[in-house]
Amino acid sequence: MTAERPRIPTRERATARPRPARSGAAGRSRPAASRPVPGRAPSGGFRAVRGLRHLRARLLRAWDRPLTAYYLILGSGLLLTVLGLVMVFSASQIQALRSDLPSTYFFGKQLLAAGIGAGLLLLASRMPVRLHRALAYPLLAVCLVLLVLVQVPGVGHAVKGNQNWIQLGGPFQLQPSEFGKLALVLWGADLLARKRERKLLAQWKHLLVPLVPVAFLVLGLIMLGGDMGTAIILTAILFGLLWLAGAPTRLFAGVLAVAGLIGALLIGTNRNRMARLECIGATDPGPQDQCWQAVHGIYALANGNWFGAGLGASVEKWGELPEPHTDFIFAVTGEELGLAGTLSVLALYAALGYAGIRVAGRTEDPFVRYAAGGVTTWITAQAVVNIGAVLGLLPIAGVPLPLVSYGGSALLPTMFAIGLMIAFARSEPAARAALAMRQPRLRQFYPGKRLARARRNTMRRRAERPPSGER
């Protein structure tokens, strides 16, 4: 018989020295530096790294939620609109007083346009996609008629050399070319979606016709009034639609070359446009002060420094900077809010652009993809052209800063386009499911009118219920 091993008493076993770890892969232990010591709190650096990793994971999860695009579009659109109202109020007071008008004249008109635009945004966000498609052809037809009426003597109205306005009576005017952007986006998206459903986009003639001829017709009517800036934005929308439709590189390059040649011809034959091209990067007003506006826009940004001079404290808006509340409102924003304010504006446009790309990339509906891409191209391209002109990197094209600059004709279609994007973001299957989970349980079983009918029936049953004593 083998001798039994002596048993260690319980008290002695608790105080016995632990055995060393076995060698080899199975018994290899972590280094002492990375192994947490019992009874000792983690070091500050370890806690910081772990906290950063946890924060990064939470941000990534939040960024990938189904309603991220919905909140980005709604939040950035409303913030830009409110910022625009504030800056129009600040930048337009001197212009109004110099024209013998009340100091809040331009702000009042912009506030009215923002109120109407908010209604259009809400309407567009609640409209189904099929109704947006149904509006495409009527809206394009109305815009073409209005663009023709602009050129009729006695109907069209010229402002600073560009005849692109229709007088509505009193102080109100309408610029049909601004609505032409929305019409081209909806009509082009519907046209390409129909051809995609029939598998016709693989043929170059179906890809170009009638999209390119109709777009050139709209561009021609706008250029008859001399509005080169709006024509540039419409050209960007056209190229965005062609790119989303999968145009071959050679075809895309060919259309781009033709448009570039026409643009160069139009610029080269106009002295005013050539002067604007020569003012890129100018630091001096030059002979006859031809670069006065560009240079004073740079002066306004330089005066703003890091955090600006404060709301209402702009110096350049006192007659030195032309169009401080329209084309060059970004310069006044930089002077009064500083670099922090301008970077905030850029961040809001970047968020809006990212959300639009996300909506276009995640949908399976071709119309939603083309329309979302077209609206994103429109707003981002217009913001780049306006801000680039203020920074002296691009020629002054005379286009407003979307949702910020003064002008009801530019604000109304842009806010409708924001509502369109909100409707597209809500129409995603994952977003619909997330929104349905946030509704009351009764709304899930009785959506829309059925919910109101169910509530009425419930109230009627409660009214007809006999008292407890008669049961």
C-alpha positions in Angstrom: 0.0 0.0 0.0 1.2 3.4 -0.8 1.6 6.0 1.9 -1.1 8.6 2.1 -0.1 12.2 1.6 -0.5 14.2 4.7 -3.5 16.5 4.5 -2.9 20.2 5.1 -5.2 21.7 7.7 -7.7 24.3 6.4 -6.0 27.2 8.2 -2.6 26.2 7.0 -3.8 25.6 3.4 -5.1 29.2 3.3 -1.7 30.6 4.2 0.3 28.3 2.0 2.4 29.8 -0.8 0.8 29.5 -4.2 2.5 27.3 -6.8 4.4 29.0 -9.6 2.8 29.0 -13.0 3.7 26.2 -15.3 5.8 26.9 -18.3 4.5 26.6 -21.8 1.7 28.1 -23.8 -1.0 26.7 -21.7 0.4 27.9 -18.4 1.9 31.2 -19.6 0.6 34.1 -17.5 0.3 37.8 -18.3 3.2 40.1 -17.5 3.0 41.6 -14.1 2.8 45.1 -15.6 -0.5 44.3 -17.4 -2.0 42.0 -14.7 -4.3 43.9 -12.4 -3.2 43.7 -8.8 -6.0 42.7 -6.4 -6.9 45.5 -4.0 -5.2 48.2 -6.1 -7.1 50.6 -8.4 -6.0 50.9 -12.0 -3.6 53.7 -12.9 -4.8 57.0 -14.3 -3.4 56.3 -17.7 -5.1 52.9 -17.9 -8.4 54.4 -16.8 -8.0 57.2 -19.4 -7.3 54.7 -22.3 -10.2 52.5 -21.2 -12.5 55.5 -21.0 -11.5 56.7 -24.5 -12.1 53.3 -26.0 -15.5 53.1 -24.3 -16.4 56.6 -25.6 -15.3 55.7 -29.1 -17.4 52.6 -29.1 -20.4 54.5 -27.9 -19.9 57.2 -30.5 -19.6 54.6 -33.3 -22.8 52.8 -32.1 -24.6 56.1 -32.0 -23.3 57.2 -35.4 -24.5 53.9 -37.0 -28.1 54.1 -35.7 -30.9 54.1 -38.2 -32.1 57.7 -37.3 -28.6 59.3 -37.5 -29.2 60.8 -41.0 -32.7 61.9 -40.0 -31.5 63.9 -37.0 -28.4 65.3 -38.9 -30.6 66.6 -41.7 -33.3 68.1 -39.4 -30.8 69.5 -36.9 -28.3 71.0 -39.4 -31.1 72.4 -41.6 -32.9 74.1 -38.7 -29.7 75.4 -37.2 -28.5 77.0 -40.5 -32.0 78.6 -40.9 -31.9 80.1 -37.4 -28.4 81.3 -37.9 -29.4 82.8 -41.2 -32.2 84.8 -39.5 -29.8 86.1 -36.9 -27.2 87.1 -39.4 -29.7 88.7 -41.8 -31.0 90.8 -38.9 -27.5 91.8 -38.0 -26.1 92.4 -41.5 -29.1 94.1 -43.1 -29.9 96.9 -40.7 -27.4 99.4 -42.2 -28.6 98.6 -45.7 -32.2 99.2 -44.7 -31.5 102.5 -43.1 -29.4 103.7 -46.0 -32.5 103.0 -48.2 -34.8 105.0 -45.9 -36.4 101.8 -44.7 -37.1 100.4 -41.2 -34.0 98.7 -39.7 -36.0 95.4 -39.6 -37.3 95.6 -43.1 -35.1 92.8 -44.6 -35.3 90.7 -41.5 -39.1 90.8 -41.5 -39.3 89.6 -45.1 -36.8 86.8 -44.3 -38.7 85.8 -41.2 -41.9 85.6 -43.3 -40.1 83.5 -45.9 -38.7 81.2 -43.2 -42.2 80.7 -41.8 -43.6 79.7 -45.2 -40.5 77.6 -45.7 -41.1 75.8 -42.4 -44.6 74.9 -43.6 -43.1 73.6 -46.9 -40.5 71.6 -45.0 -43.1 70.0 -42.8 -45.3 69.3 -45.9 -42.4 67.7 -47.9 -41.3 65.6 -44.9 -44.7 64.1 -44.6 -45.4 63.5 -48.3 -44.9 59.9 -49.5 -42.2 59.3 -52.1 -44.7 58.6 -54.9 -46.3 62.1 -54.4 -42.8 63.7 -54.8 -42.4 61.8 -58.0 -45.9 63.0 -59.2 -44.8 66.6 -58.6 -41.7 66.3 -60.9 -43.3 67.0 -64.3 -45.8 69.8 -63.2 -43.0 71.6 -61.3 -40.7 71.5 -64.3 -43.4 72.8 -66.6 -44.3 75.6 -64.3 -40.6 76.6 -64.0 -40.1 76.6 -67.7 -43.2 78.9 -68.2 -41.9 81.3 -65.5 -38.4 81.4 -67.0 -40.0 82.3 -70.4 -42.1 85.0 -68.7 -39.0 86.5 -67.2 -37.8 87.5 -70.6 -41.2 89.1 -71.6 -40.9 92.9 -71.5 -43.1 94.3 -68.8 -43.3 91.1 -66.8 -39.6 90.4 -66.1 -37.7 92.6 -63.8 -34.0 93.4 -63.9 -31.9 93.6 -60.7 -28.3 94.9 -61.0 -28.1 93.9 -64.7 -29.6 90.4 -64.4 -33.2 90.0 -65.6 -34.2 87.0 -63.6 -37.1 88.3 -61.5 -40.9 88.6 -61.7 -42.5 91.4 -59.8 -45.4 90.0 -57.6 -46.6 93.3 -56.3 -45.3 95.6 -53.6 -41.9 94.6 -52.2 -42.2 90.9 -53.2 -40.4 89.5 -56.2 -39.9 85.9 -57.5 -36.8 84.4 -59.0 -37.9 81.3 -61.0 -34.3 80.1 -61.6 -34.1 79.2 -57.9 -37.1 76.9 -58.2 -35.5 75.5 -61.4 -32.9 73.7 -59.2 -35.6 71.8 -57.3 -37.5 71.1 -60.5 -34.4 69.7 -62.2 -33.6 67.5 -59.3 -37.1 65.9 -59.0 -37.6 65.6 -62.7 -34.2 64.2 -63.4 -34.4 61.7 -60.5 -37.8 60.5 -61.7 -36.7 60.2 -65.3 -33.5 58.2 -64.4 -35.5 56.0 -62.0 -38.0 55.1 -64.7 -35.2 54.2 -67.2 -33.4 52.2 -64.5 -36.5 50.2 -63.9 -36.7 49.4 -67.6 -32.9 48.7 -67.7 -32.3 51.4 -70.3 -29.4 53.3 -68.6 -26.8 51.0 -70.1 -27.4 52.7 -73.4 -25.8 56.1 -73.6 -28.6 57.7 -75.7 -31.1 56.8 -73.0 -28.7 58.1 -70.3 -28.4 61.5 -72.0 -31.7 62.0 -73.8 -33.9 63.9 -72.7 -32.0 64.7 -69.5 -29.2 66.7 -71.0 -31.3 68.6 -73.6 -33.9 69.7 -71.1 -31.1 70.7 -68.6 -29.5 72.8 -71.4 -32.9 74.4 -72.2 -33.2 75.5 -68.5 -29.6 76.7 -68.5 -30.2 78.7 -71.7 -33.3 80.4 -70.4 -31.4 81.3 -67.2 -28.4 82.6 -69.1 -30.6 84.8 -71.2 -31.1 86.8 -68.0 -27.3 86.8 -67.3 -27.4 84.7 -64.1 -24.1 82.8 -64.5 -24.0 81.7 -60.8 -27.3 79.8 -60.9 -26.3 78.2 -64.2 -23.1 76.9 -62.5 -25.2 75.3 -59.7 -27.6 73.7 -62.3 -24.6 72.3 -64.2 -23.3 70.8 -61.0 -26.8 69.2 -60.4 -26.7 67.7 -63.9 -23.3 66.2 -63.4 -24.3 64.8 -60.0 -27.3 63.1 -61.6 -25.2 61.6 -64.4 -22.6 60.4 -61.9 -25.2 58.7 -59.8 -26.8 57.1 -62.8 -23.4 55.5 -63.6 -22.4 57.4 -66.7 -19.2 56.1 -68.3 -16.0 58.1 -67.7 -15.7 59.0 -71.4 -19.3 60.1 -71.6 -19.0 62.1 -68.4 -15.8 63.7 -69.6 -17.4 64.6 -72.9 -20.4 66.3 -71.3 -18.0 68.1 -68.9 -15.8 69.3 -71.8 -18.8 70.7 -73.7 -20.1 72.5 -70.6 -16.6 73.8 -69.9 -16.2 75.1 -73.4 -19.6 76.9 -73.3 -18.7 78.3 -69.9 -15.4 79.6 -71.1 -17.0 81.2 -74.1 -19.6 82.9 -71.9 -17.0 84.2 -69.5 -14.5 85.3 -72.2 -17.1 87.4 -74.1 -18.3 89.3 -71.0 -16.0 91.9 -69.4 -17.8 91.8 -66.1 -17.2 88.1 -65.7 -13.6 88.4 -66.7 -13.1 91.0 -64.1 -14.5 88.7 -61.5 -12.2 86.0 -62.6 -9.2 88.4 -62.2 -10.1 89.1 -58.6 -9.3 85.6 -57.4 -6.8 85.9 -54.5 -6.8 89.7 -54.8 -5.5 91.7 -51.8 -5.9 95.2 -53.4 -9.1 96.7 -54.9 -7.2 97.4 -58.1 -7.9 100.0 -60.8 -11.3 101.5 -60.6 -11.9 99.3 -57.5 -13.0 96.3 -59.6 -12.0 93.9 -56.7 -13.5 96.1 -54.0 -16.1 93.5 -52.8 -13.6 90.6 -52.9 -11.0 92.5 -50.9 -13.4 93.8 -48.3 -14.7 90.3 -47.8 -11.2 89.2 -46.8 -10.9 92.3 -44.5 -14.1 91.3 -42.8 -12.8 87.8 -42.1 -9.5 89.1 -40.9 -11.3 91.5 -38.5 -13.1 88.6 -36.9 -10.0 86.9 -35.4 -10.7 83.8 -33.4 -14.1 84.5 -31.7 -15.3 87.6 -33.6 -16.2 91.1 -32.6 -19.7 90.1 -31.4 -23.1 90.2 -33.0 -23.9 93.5 -34.5 -20.3 94.8 -34.2 -19.3 94.3 -37.8 -17.4 97.3 -39.3 -17.5 96.3 -43.0 -21.3 96.2 -43.2 -21.3 100.0 -42.7 -21.1 100.6 -46.4 -17.7 99.2 -47.1 -18.8 95.6 -48.0 -21.4 95.4 -50.8 -24.2 92.8 -50.4 -23.4 92.0 -46.7 -26.8 90.3 -46.1 -26.9 88.2 -49.4 -23.9 87.0 -51.3 -21.3 88.0 -48.6 -23.2 87.1 -45.4 -20.4 84.6 -44.7 -17.9 87.4 -44.4 -20.1 89.3 -41.9 -20.5 86.0 -40.0 -16.7 85.6 -39.8 -16.3 89.2 -38.6 -18.9 89.0 -35.9 -18.5 85.3 -34.8 -14.9 84.8 -35.7 -13.2 81.6 -36.9 -15.2 79.6 -34.4 -18.4 80.8 -36.1 -17.3 80.1 -39.6 -16.0 76.6 -38.7 -19.4 75.9 -37.1 -21.1 76.9 -40.3 -18.8 74.6 -42.3 -19.4 71.8 -39.9 -23.2 72.1 -40.3 -22.8 71.9 -44.1 -20.5 69.0 -43.8 -23.1 67.2 -41.6 -25.8 67.9 -44.0 -23.7 66.7 -46.9 -22.7 63.5 -45.1 -26.4 62.7 -44.2 -27.4 63.2 -47.8 -24.7 60.8 -49.0 -25.7 58.3 -46.4 -29.4 58.4 -47.4 -28.5 58.0 -51.1 -26.1 55.2 -50.3 -28.4 53.1 -48.1 -31.6 53.2 -50.0 -32.8 50.6 -52.5 -35.2 53.0 -54.3 -33.5 54.5 -57.4 -35.6 57.7 -57.2 -34.6 58.3 -53.6 -31.0 57.7 -54.5 -31.0 60.1 -57.4 -33.0 62.8 -55.7 -31.0 62.7 -52.4 -27.8 62.8 -54.4 -29.1 65.7 -56.5 -30.2 67.7 -53.4 -26.9 67.0 -51.7 -24.9 68.1 -54.8 -27.1 71.3 -55.1 -26.6 72.5 -51.5 -23.0 71.5 -51.1 -21.9 72.9 -54.5 -23.7 76.2 -53.8 -22.1 76.5 -50.4 -18.7 75.8 -51.8 -19.1 78.4 -54.6 -20.4 81.1 -52.1 -17.8 80.4 -49.4 -15.0 80.0 -52.0 -15.8 83.5 -53.4 -15.8 85.1 -50.0 -12.4 83.4 -49.2 -11.0 84.7 -52.5 -10.5 81.1 -53.9 -13.2 81.3 -56.5 -14.7 84.1 -58.6 -17.7 85.9 -57.3 -20.7 84.1 -58.8 -23.5 85.9 -57.1 -25.1 82.8 -55.5 -26.5 83.0 -52.0 -25.4 80.8 -49.1 -28.0 78.1 -48.7 -30.4 78.7 -45.8 -28.4 81.6 -44.5 -28.4 84.4 -47.1 -31.3 86.8 -47.5 -33.8 86.0 -50.2 -37.1 84.2 -50.1 -36.8 82.8 -53.6 -33.7 80.9 -52.6 -34.9 79.9 -49.1 -38.3 78.4 -50.0 -37.1 75.7 -52.5 -34.1 74.9 -50.3 -36.3 74.3 -47.2 -38.6 72.2 -49.3 -35.5 70.2 -50.4 -34.5 69.7 -46.7 -38.0 68.4 -46.1 -37.6 66.1 -49.0 -34.4 64.7 -47.5 -36.1 64.2 -44.2 -38.8 62.2 -45.9 -36.2 60.1 -47.6 -34.4 59.5 -44.3 -37.7 58.5 -42.6 -38.5 56.1 -45.4 -35.6 53.8 -44.8 -36.9 50.4 -43.4 -34.6 50.6 -40.3 -35.6 54.2 -39.7 -39.3 53.4 -40.0 -38.9 50.6 -37.5 -37.1 52.8 -35.1 -39.7 55.5 -35.3 -42.5 53.0 -34.8 -40.9 51.7 -31.6 -41.0 55.3 -30.2 -44.7 55.7 -30.8 -47.3 54.7 -28.2 -48.4 51.1 -28.3 -51.9 52.2 -29.4 -50.5 54.0 -32.4 -48.8 50.8 -33.5 -52.1 49.0 -33.7 -54.1 52.0 -34.9 -52.0 54.1 -37.2 -53.2 57.4 -38.7 -57.0 57.8 -38.9 -57.6 54.5 -37.2 -55.9 55.8 -34.1 -58.3 58.9 -34.0 -61.3 56.6 -34.7 -60.2 54.2 -31.9 -59.8 57.1 -29.5 -63.3 58.4 -30.3 -64.8 55.0 -29.9 -63.1 54.6 -26.5 -64.4 58.0 -25.3 -67.9 57.1 -26.5 -67.9 53.8 -24.6 -66.7 55.5 -21.5 -69.5 58.1 -21.8 -72.1 55.4 -22.3 -70.8 53.2 -19.5 -73.4 53.0 -16.6 -72.5 54.1 -13.1 -71.0 51.6 -10.8 -74.2 51.5 -8.7 -76.3 50.2 -11.6 -74.2 47.3 -12.6 
